Amino acid sequence: MKVKDFLAIKEADFNVKKFNVIIGKQATGKSTITRLIHFFRESLKECLNSVAFHGNLNFERIFINNFYSYFPGYLWKNQKFNINYKIEDVEIELSNNVSEPQIIVNETFKELLLTTKRFHEEIKAVKKDPFSFGWFDLIRWYLNPENKLNKFKRSFYKIYVEENFYIPAGRSFFLTIRANTYTLSYISELKKLNLDPTLHQFGILYERGIFFLDKITGKYKAEFNDFLIDLNNVCGGNLISDSNNVFIELENGLKIKIEHASSGYQEIIPALIVLLTHSFEEKLDDKNVLNDLFTIEEPEAHLFPETQRDVIFFISKVCNTFNKSVIITTHSPYILSAFNILLLANDIMNEKNKEKIEKIIGKNTAIKFEDIEAYTIEDGILKSFLNHETKLLDTNIIDKATEAFEDLFDKLNEIGLEG
């Protein structure tokens, strides 16, 4: 994705890899980039759904409506910007010339829409209600060799089959609402609050996650025991699911609802539940392991540095085991240090020392250098800070986080020495 002059971003060229991290000061545009990626991926999927089940080819209206939902017009209406997004062979250009935003798509996407329209015509021909068909029917149709759709399979798979999950900052909001309701009706009520779409989507994801957590901690506990041990280590107790609620069980037997736990746990536990349980859901349904994309904002929120490290180790383990990709936005240099530990572990690992290394960082957590991208934003410009010589994240970024403090400390020391 390439961005030019949109909101706080002057220029950005972002390439999604397996592990992606963006660090920067607040209000520099980190979430703008991640929300744009999510907006494009979700809008593309919605376009295919609209064609397949409603025969609607008006992709422009879907994109523009969603764009206003993710980015209210008052933020950008006076900006001239250009955004280009590419996924497999599909390309989208979104621009604004201080008027209504314009959408341009390449011929591949137009052909993909027209091809999907054939599915709609076929289900109409059998005179069945389109609502009696679903997501899997369209996938099965595309994969049917008789339909000769090899040209579009990769793009279709990436857009429609693989999923996108956005875990926003402020996710503890849902725990507050849950603690003050008796049913799950709050999910439908959220639409009335005109919330940011990522918050509403996460509410639904979290409820689904609680349902599957009950299975992971029960019937499938032995199979997922390694993950539960790591998750419990983050939580400081045993994470259990009971009567549609999540608890932390302490050593003394006391059970604390997540809604009543510390602010740090309220932020991170729902995020990790969604990450783990979705992977479990795919395994339970015997689906092929999909390269779904998770975006997690500020996983470090209200957490001690060592816990931040454990969170990154857990995220890496899930992504490596289940072939997921993740984008992380952060303000914390400790998050970067945790990634460097996993990069170094991979770089030095061999058959002789593998067992020793895994005793330190855990199994399946090491990260290949070619699988990671790391960015910072300075003066509106997105810049990579990978060090290709050391095969680590550039420590200058980490050092800068402490230099400002040390500088002030040194100045005060000098004054103190002067008497």
HELIX and SHEET records of a PDB file:
HELIX    1   1 LYS A   30  HIS A   54  1                                  25    
HELIX    2   2 PHE A   59  TYR A   70  1                                  12    
HELIX    3   3 GLY A   73  LEU A   75  5                                   3    
HELIX    4   4 GLU A  107  ALA A  125  1                                  19    
HELIX    5   5 PRO A  130  SER A  132  5                                   3    
HELIX    6   6 TRP A  135  LEU A  143  1                                   9    
HELIX    7   7 PRO A  145  ASN A  147  5                                   3    
HELIX    8   8 ASN A  150  PHE A  156  1                                   7    
HELIX    9   9 TYR A  157  VAL A  161  3                                   5    
HELIX   10  10 SER A  172  ARG A  178  1                                   7    
HELIX   11  11 TYR A  186  GLU A  189  1                                   4    
HELIX   12  12 LEU A  190  LEU A  193  5                                   4    
HELIX   13  13 PRO A  197  ILE A  216  1                                  20    
HELIX   14  14 ASN A  225  CYS A  235  1                                  11    
HELIX   15  15 ILE A  258  HIS A  260  5                                   3    
HELIX   16  16 SER A  263  LEU A  284  1                                  22    
HELIX   17  17 PRO A  305  PHE A  322  1                                  18    
HELIX   18  18 PRO A  333  ILE A  348  1                                  16    
HELIX   19  19 LYS A  354  ILE A  361  1                                   8    
HELIX   20  20 PHE A  369  ASP A  371  5                                   3    
HELIX   21  21 THR A  395  GLU A  418  1                                  24    
SHEET    1   A 5 ILE A   9  ASP A  13  0                                        
SHEET    2   A 5 LYS A   2  PHE A   6 -1                                        
SHEET    3   A 5 LYS A  80  ILE A  87 -1                                        
SHEET    4   A 5 VAL A  90  ASN A  97 -1                                        
SHEET    5   A 5 GLN A 102  VAL A 105 -1                                        
SHEET    1   B 6 ASN A 164  ILE A 167  0                                        
SHEET    2   B 6 LEU A 293  GLU A 297  1                                        
SHEET    3   B 6 SER A 325  THR A 330  1                                        
SHEET    4   B 6 PHE A  19  ILE A  23  1                                        
SHEET    5   B 6 ILE A 372  GLU A 378  1                                        
SHEET    6   B 6 ILE A 381  SER A 384 -1                                        
SHEET    1   C 3 ASN A 238  ASP A 242  0                                        
SHEET    2   C 3 ASN A 245  GLU A 249 -1                                        
SHEET    3   C 3 LYS A 255  LYS A 257 -1                                        
SHEET    1   D 2 LEU A 386  ASN A 387  0                                        
SHEET    2   D 2 LEU A 392  LEU A 393 -1                                        
END                                                                             
